[in-house]
Amino acid sequence: MSDILAPMSGNIWKIIVKEGDLVKADDELIIMEAMKMEIPVAAPSDGTIKTLNVKEGDAVEADAVLAILDE
């Protein structure tokens, strides 16, 4: 399993995946908004989204665990 971490502090703007989705390495999973920019968060490897720890509109700190990927 792999933790998918927030690259910086910001807000969760859009969640593209849901729990149970199969994803490939580099697929966009979540789009954050920080400093008026959109920051895509991508899958580090192929796997299944086991847990989503955030919802749209949440504010998160850098390195917060956004999701868990079951590889």
C-alpha positions in Angstrom: 0.0 0.0 0.0 1.1 3.5 -0.7 0.0 6.8 0.9 -0.8 9.6 -1.6 0.3 12.8 0.0 -0.6 16.4 -0.5 2.4 18.1 -2.3 1.7 21.4 -0.5 -0.9 23.1 1.7 -4.1 24.0 -0.2 -7.7 23.1 -0.8 -9.2 20.0 -2.4 -10.7 21.4 -5.6 -11.8 18.3 -7.4 -11.7 14.5 -6.7 -11.5 12.5 -10.0 -11.6 9.0 -8.5 -13.7 7.1 -6.0 -12.9 4.3 -3.6 -12.5 1.0 -5.5 -11.3 2.6 -8.8 -8.5 1.0 -10.6 -5.8 3.5 -11.6 -2.6 3.4 -13.6 0.7 5.2 -12.6 0.5 8.9 -13.4 -3.3 9.0 -13.6 -4.6 12.2 -12.0 -6.6 11.4 -8.9 -7.2 14.7 -7.2 -6.8 18.4 -8.2 -5.8 20.8 -5.4 -5.9 24.6 -5.5 -3.0 26.4 -3.9 -1.7 29.9 -4.5 -4.4 30.4 -7.2 -2.9 27.4 -9.2 -4.3 24.0 -9.9 -2.0 21.3 -8.7 -2.8 17.7 -9.9 -2.0 14.8 -7.6 -1.2 11.7 -9.6 -1.0 8.0 -8.7 2.6 6.9 -8.0 1.9 3.4 -9.4 -0.8 1.1 -10.7 -3.4 0.0 -8.1 -6.8 0.3 -6.6 -8.0 3.3 -4.5 -8.5 1.8 -1.1 -9.4 4.9 0.9 -10.1 8.6 0.2 -9.4 10.7 3.2 -10.6 14.0 1.9 -13.7 15.5 0.2 -14.0 18.5 -2.2 -13.6 21.8 -0.4 -11.3 20.4 2.4 -8.3 22.4 3.4 -5.2 20.2 3.8 -1.6 20.7 5.0 1.5 19.7 3.1 2.1 15.9 3.4 -1.4 15.1 4.6 -2.5 11.7 3.4 -5.2 12.3 0.8 -5.7 8.7 -0.2 -4.4 5.2 0.2 -3.5 3.1 -2.9 -3.5 -0.7 -2.7 -0.8 -1.8 -5.2 
